[in-house]
Amino acid sequence: MVRSLSDIALSIRKDWKPINFAAKPYLDAMASLDDIDQNYGMDSRTSIVLYFLCNATSWHGPIARQIKKELRNMIK
């Protein structure tokens, strides 16, 4: 079962403290999206997820690895 991006964003907020300032705008955008086919303004969901992943390199640990893998699988 594929979780919505808003559910994933909630899980990220619970685990990642403090959230990197560069990743926060993309996390905020993900929180308002349900699936990978929606757009956020002029940006596709795919690009939002990619930008988040690029800015989330400082987020580590087992939950981070699992969620990053989940996000990468969504954009394949």
MDAnalysis code that builds the backbone (N, CA, C; Angstrom):
import MDAnalysis as mda
import numpy as np

u = mda.Universe.empty(228, n_residues=76, atom_resindex=np.repeat(np.arange(76), 3), trajectory=True)
u.add_TopologyAttr("name", ["N", "CA", "C"] * 76)
u.add_TopologyAttr("resid", np.arange(1, 77))
u.add_TopologyAttr("resname", ["MET", "VAL", "ARG", "SER", "LEU", "SER", "ASP", "ILE", "ALA", "LEU", "SER", "ILE", "ARG", "LYS", "ASP", "TRP", "LYS", "PRO", "ILE", "ASN", "PHE", "ALA", "ALA", "LYS", "PRO", "TYR", "LEU", "ASP", "ALA", "MET", "ALA", "SER", "LEU", "ASP", "ASP", "ILE", "ASP", "GLN", "ASN", "TYR", "GLY", "MET", "ASP", "SER", "ARG", "THR", "SER", "ILE", "VAL", "LEU", "TYR", "PHE", "LEU", "CYS", "ASN", "ALA", "THR", "SER", "TRP", "HIS", "GLY", "PRO", "ILE", "ALA", "ARG", "GLN", "ILE", "LYS", "LYS", "GLU", "LEU", "ARG", "ASN", "MET", "ILE", "LYS"])
u.atoms.positions = np.array([
    [0.822, -1.182, 0.000],
    [0.000, 0.000, 0.000],
    [0.870, 1.251, 0.000],
    [0.534, 2.192, -0.858],
    [1.294, 3.423, -0.973],
    [0.649, 4.493, -0.103],
    [1.444, 5.083, 0.781],
    [0.928, 6.150, 1.643],
    [0.875, 7.462, 0.863],
    [0.020, 8.358, 1.301],
    [-0.048, 9.675, 0.678],
    [1.175, 10.489, 1.099],
    [1.524, 11.468, 0.293],
    [2.649, 12.327, 0.631],
    [2.390, 13.093, 1.917],
    [1.148, 13.447, 2.170],
    [0.846, 14.161, 3.411],
    [1.089, 13.268, 4.633],
    [0.789, 11.977, 4.532],
    [1.080, 11.041, 5.625],
    [2.583, 10.876, 5.822],
    [3.299, 10.804, 4.715],
    [4.760, 10.674, 4.789],
    [5.359, 11.926, 5.423],
    [4.857, 13.095, 5.035],
    [5.357, 14.355, 5.601],
    [5.151, 14.385, 7.115],
    [4.020, 13.889, 7.575],
    [3.757, 13.835, 9.012],
    [4.774, 12.932, 9.716],
    [5.077, 11.791, 9.118],
    [6.072, 10.877, 9.698],
    [7.450, 11.530, 9.753],
    [7.783, 12.292, 8.721],
    [9.073, 12.980, 8.693],
    [9.144, 14.000, 9.819],
    [8.084, 14.786, 9.974],
    [8.057, 15.817, 11.031],
    [8.191, 15.202, 12.427],
    [7.647, 14.009, 12.628],
    [7.746, 13.344, 13.930],
    [9.171, 12.888, 14.226],
    [9.920, 12.521, 13.177],
    [11.247, 11.940, 13.380],
    [12.392, 12.942, 13.251],
    [12.285, 13.900, 12.367],
    [13.423, 14.769, 12.033],
    [13.334, 16.060, 12.824],
    [14.192, 16.187, 13.813],
    [14.245, 17.379, 14.659],
    [15.683, 17.839, 14.782],
    [16.044, 19.041, 14.483],
    [15.255, 20.027, 13.750],
    [15.326, 19.750, 12.250],
    [14.288, 20.131, 11.547],
    [14.233, 19.945, 10.099],
    [15.166, 20.954, 9.446],
    [15.940, 20.497, 8.494],
    [16.846, 21.373, 7.749],
    [16.048, 22.478, 7.068],
    [16.527, 23.712, 7.181],
    [15.813, 24.861, 6.616],
    [15.609, 24.749, 5.111],
    [16.526, 24.113, 4.406],
    [16.417, 23.990, 2.950],
    [15.386, 22.940, 2.542],
    [15.146, 21.960, 3.399],
    [14.170, 20.900, 3.100],
    [12.758, 21.291, 3.532],
    [12.643, 22.219, 4.467],
    [11.340, 22.564, 5.038],
    [10.307, 23.023, 4.007],
    [10.632, 23.890, 3.034],
    [9.600, 24.290, 2.068],
    [9.049, 23.109, 1.260],
    [9.904, 22.155, 0.959],
    [9.468, 20.990, 0.188],
    [8.653, 20.042, 1.065],
    [9.019, 19.951, 2.331],
    [8.234, 19.151, 3.270],
    [6.852, 19.781, 3.452],
    [6.801, 21.108, 3.541],
    [5.511, 21.806, 3.649],
    [4.648, 21.534, 2.412],
    [5.264, 21.556, 1.249],
    [4.524, 21.281, 0.008],
    [4.018, 19.841, -0.005],
    [4.858, 18.901, 0.408],
    [4.447, 17.497, 0.443],
    [3.269, 17.303, 1.392],
    [3.217, 18.079, 2.464],
    [2.146, 17.949, 3.450],
    [0.783, 18.295, 2.849],
    [0.779, 19.060, 1.775],
    [-0.501, 19.450, 1.171],
    [-0.872, 18.582, -0.034],
    [-0.057, 17.577, -0.331],
    [-0.297, 16.726, -1.496],
    [-0.691, 15.323, -1.069],
    [-1.585, 14.731, -1.852],
    [-2.026, 13.370, -1.529],
    [-1.299, 12.305, -2.342],
    [-1.129, 12.522, -3.631],
    [-0.467, 11.500, -4.441],
    [0.548, 12.126, -5.379],
    [1.301, 11.301, -6.040],
    [2.437, 11.730, -6.847],
    [2.006, 12.401, -8.150],
    [0.722, 12.340, -8.497],
    [0.252, 12.925, -9.750],
    [-0.212, 14.368, -9.610],
    [-0.307, 14.871, -8.399],
    [-0.731, 16.250, -8.182],
    [0.427, 17.217, -8.385],
    [0.079, 18.478, -8.630],
    [1.075, 19.537, -8.716],
    [0.951, 20.449, -7.512],
    [2.041, 21.129, -7.219],
    [2.066, 22.144, -6.172],
    [2.479, 23.436, -6.854],
    [1.510, 24.278, -7.138],
    [1.805, 25.470, -7.932],
    [2.249, 25.035, -9.318],
    [3.389, 25.512, -9.742],
    [3.934, 25.154, -11.050],
    [4.846, 23.937, -10.999],
    [5.103, 23.425, -9.785],
    [6.009, 22.281, -9.633],
    [5.226, 20.982, -9.577],
    [5.747, 19.971, -10.246],
    [5.137, 18.649, -10.179],
    [5.452, 18.032, -8.821],
    [4.635, 17.093, -8.422],
    [4.905, 16.380, -7.177],
    [6.252, 15.688, -7.231],
    [6.548, 15.144, -8.397],
    [7.827, 14.452, -8.552],
    [8.986, 15.395, -8.255],
    [8.933, 16.602, -8.787],
    [10.026, 17.545, -8.537],
    [10.077, 17.955, -7.075],
    [8.928, 18.108, -6.427],
    [8.904, 18.439, -4.995],
    [9.602, 17.339, -4.191],
    [9.276, 16.081, -4.502],
    [9.891, 14.956, -3.791],
    [11.403, 14.919, -4.066],
    [11.795, 15.128, -5.305],
    [13.227, 15.129, -5.632],
    [13.967, 16.257, -4.915],
    [13.377, 17.447, -4.897],
    [14.004, 18.574, -4.196],
    [14.104, 18.284, -2.698],
    [13.061, 17.671, -2.141],
    [13.122, 17.308, -0.723],
    [14.276, 16.340, -0.477],
    [14.348, 15.288, -1.278],
    [15.405, 14.287, -1.085],
    [16.795, 14.901, -1.201],
    [16.967, 15.828, -2.128],
    [18.268, 16.496, -2.293],
    [18.638, 17.322, -1.064],
    [17.629, 17.859, -0.386],
    [17.878, 18.708, 0.774],
    [17.750, 17.970, 2.099],
    [17.533, 16.672, 2.051],
    [17.366, 15.882, 3.276],
    [18.563, 14.978, 3.554],
    [19.709, 15.314, 3.011],
    [20.883, 14.456, 3.200],
    [21.375, 14.448, 4.642],
    [21.005, 15.449, 5.436],
    [21.437, 15.477, 6.837],
    [20.508, 14.686, 7.756],
    [19.415, 14.170, 7.213],
    [18.476, 13.366, 7.996],
    [18.929, 11.921, 7.936],
    [19.241, 11.332, 9.090],
    [19.797, 9.979, 9.162],
    [18.982, 9.097, 10.098],
    [19.275, 7.822, 10.041],
    [18.655, 6.850, 10.935],
    [17.751, 5.893, 10.180],
    [17.248, 4.883, 10.890],
    [16.438, 3.849, 10.234],
    [15.130, 4.384, 9.645],
    [14.480, 5.298, 10.331],
    [13.230, 5.855, 9.798],
    [13.524, 6.695, 8.566],
    [14.595, 7.464, 8.612],
    [14.988, 8.277, 7.453],
    [15.262, 7.390, 6.248],
    [15.992, 6.320, 6.449],
    [16.297, 5.408, 5.333],
    [15.031, 4.812, 4.749],
    [14.123, 4.373, 5.620],
    [12.876, 3.751, 5.156],
    [12.019, 4.746, 4.378],
    [11.885, 5.961, 4.885],
    [11.037, 6.951, 4.222],
    [11.668, 7.441, 2.926],
    [12.974, 7.645, 2.917],
    [13.645, 8.058, 1.681],
    [13.479, 6.989, 0.603],
    [13.577, 5.731, 0.990],
    [13.370, 4.640, 0.032],
    [11.934, 4.662, -0.483],
    [10.980, 4.873, 0.424],
    [9.567, 4.947, 0.051],
    [9.339, 6.090, -0.957],
    [9.951, 7.242, -0.707],
    [9.803, 8.374, -1.621],
    [10.445, 8.085, -2.978],
    [11.637, 7.498, -2.962],
    [12.301, 7.159, -4.241],
    [11.462, 6.175, -5.047],
    [10.832, 5.219, -4.384],
    [9.994, 4.252, -5.079],
    [8.746, 4.910, -5.677],
    [8.272, 5.984, -5.082],
    [7.096, 6.680, -5.596],
    [7.370, 7.388, -6.912],
    [8.620, 7.788, -7.133],
    [8.933, 8.583, -8.328],
    [9.518, 7.749, -9.456],
    [9.625, 6.468, -9.258],
    [10.149, 5.597, -10.329],
    [9.133, 5.418, -11.414],
])
